[in-house]
Amino acid sequence: MVIGCTVFAGAAQIMMKFGAGHPLPHIDPSQPATVVAFVLALAANLPLVAGYGLSACNALLLILALRDGELSVLYPIYSLSYVWVIALSMYFFHDQLNFWKSAGVLLIMVGVGLLGKVSTK
């Protein structure tokens, strides 16, 4: 279940990034800005709405996973979402992977692997 959370978290971050790139609709500066107009503008931004929806699914799955699992084991596994975000960012946004990002990804993966070995004993 936590692995599913990491996928949802990574996809949510990518969708939010896509949504952040969408311009807000033009708001007439002579008119007072209202909360309703702002909320409607955000609701029209489908990638942003999808990102927050995936984030909600992520939270629900994590709650279900934490009911029966150990926090000290599950939460480090959840850190794999950072690996997904880096990989997806490289694919969709052409982000560059430098030495420090590579080292961080490697440390996360090694840490999760070690945790898997320790928790099975």
C-alpha positions as CSV (number, residue, x, y, z in Angstrom):
1,M,0.0,0.0,0.0
2,V,2.8,2.4,0.8
3,I,4.4,1.7,-2.6
4,G,1.1,2.8,-4.1
5,C,1.3,6.0,-2.0
6,T,4.7,6.8,-3.4
7,V,3.3,6.5,-7.0
8,F,0.4,8.7,-6.1
9,A,2.6,11.2,-4.4
10,G,5.0,11.4,-7.4
11,A,2.2,11.7,-9.9
12,A,0.5,14.4,-7.7
13,Q,3.6,16.5,-7.6
14,I,4.1,16.3,-11.4
15,M,0.4,17.3,-12.0
16,M,0.7,20.2,-9.6
17,K,3.8,21.4,-11.5
18,F,1.9,21.2,-14.8
19,G,-1.0,23.1,-13.2
20,A,1.4,25.7,-11.8
21,G,2.4,26.5,-15.4
22,H,-1.1,27.3,-16.5
23,P,-1.8,31.0,-16.4
24,L,-4.7,32.3,-14.3
25,P,-7.6,33.7,-16.3
26,H,-7.5,37.5,-16.7
27,I,-9.0,39.3,-13.8
28,D,-10.2,42.8,-14.4
29,P,-8.1,45.0,-12.1
30,S,-10.9,47.6,-11.9
31,Q,-13.1,45.0,-10.2
32,P,-12.4,43.8,-6.7
33,A,-10.9,40.3,-6.6
34,T,-13.2,37.9,-4.9
35,V,-12.4,34.5,-3.3
36,V,-15.1,33.0,-5.4
37,A,-13.5,34.2,-8.7
38,F,-10.1,32.8,-7.4
39,V,-11.6,29.4,-6.5
40,L,-13.3,29.2,-9.9
41,A,-10.1,30.0,-11.6
42,L,-8.3,27.3,-9.7
43,A,-11.1,24.8,-10.3
44,A,-10.7,25.4,-14.1
45,N,-7.1,24.3,-13.9
46,L,-7.5,20.6,-14.5
47,P,-3.9,19.5,-14.0
48,L,-3.9,21.3,-10.6
49,V,-7.2,19.7,-9.6
50,A,-5.9,16.3,-10.7
51,G,-2.7,16.8,-8.6
52,Y,-4.7,17.6,-5.5
53,G,-7.0,14.7,-6.2
54,L,-4.0,12.3,-6.4
55,S,-2.6,13.9,-3.3
56,A,-5.9,13.1,-1.5
57,C,-5.7,9.5,-2.7
58,N,-2.2,9.3,-1.5
59,A,-3.2,10.5,2.0
60,L,-6.0,8.0,2.2
61,L,-3.8,5.1,1.2
62,L,-1.2,6.3,3.7
63,I,-3.7,6.4,6.5
64,L,-4.9,2.9,5.7
65,A,-1.3,1.6,5.6
66,L,-0.4,3.3,8.9
67,R,-3.3,1.6,10.7
68,D,-1.6,-1.8,10.5
69,G,2.0,-1.0,9.8
70,E,4.9,0.4,11.8
71,L,5.6,4.1,11.2
72,S,9.3,3.6,11.5
73,V,9.3,1.1,8.6
74,L,6.6,2.6,6.4
75,Y,7.6,6.2,6.4
76,P,11.1,5.6,5.1
77,I,9.6,3.6,2.3
78,Y,7.3,6.6,1.6
79,S,10.5,8.5,0.8
80,L,10.6,6.6,-2.5
81,S,8.2,9.2,-3.7
82,Y,11.2,11.6,-4.0
83,V,12.7,9.1,-6.4
84,W,9.5,9.0,-8.5
85,V,9.4,12.8,-8.6
86,I,13.0,13.1,-9.8
87,A,12.5,10.4,-12.5
88,L,9.3,12.0,-13.7
89,S,10.7,15.5,-13.6
90,M,13.6,14.3,-15.9
91,Y,11.1,12.8,-18.3
92,F,8.4,15.6,-18.4
93,F,10.4,18.7,-17.6
94,H,13.8,17.7,-18.8
95,D,15.4,18.4,-15.4
96,Q,19.0,17.5,-15.1
97,L,20.3,14.8,-12.7
98,N,23.5,16.0,-11.1
99,F,25.9,14.2,-8.7
100,W,24.1,15.3,-5.6
101,K,20.6,14.3,-6.8
102,S,22.1,10.9,-7.9
103,A,23.7,10.4,-4.5
104,G,20.4,11.3,-2.7
105,V,18.4,8.8,-4.8
106,L,21.0,6.2,-4.2
107,L,21.0,6.8,-0.4
108,I,17.2,6.6,-0.4
109,M,17.1,3.4,-2.3
110,V,19.9,1.8,-0.2
111,G,18.1,2.9,3.0
112,V,14.8,1.4,2.0
113,G,16.6,-1.8,0.9
114,L,18.3,-2.0,4.3
115,L,15.1,-1.4,6.1
116,G,13.5,-4.2,4.1
117,K,16.2,-6.6,5.3
118,V,16.0,-5.5,8.9
119,S,12.2,-5.6,9.1
120,T,12.1,-9.2,7.7
121,K,14.1,-10.6,10.6
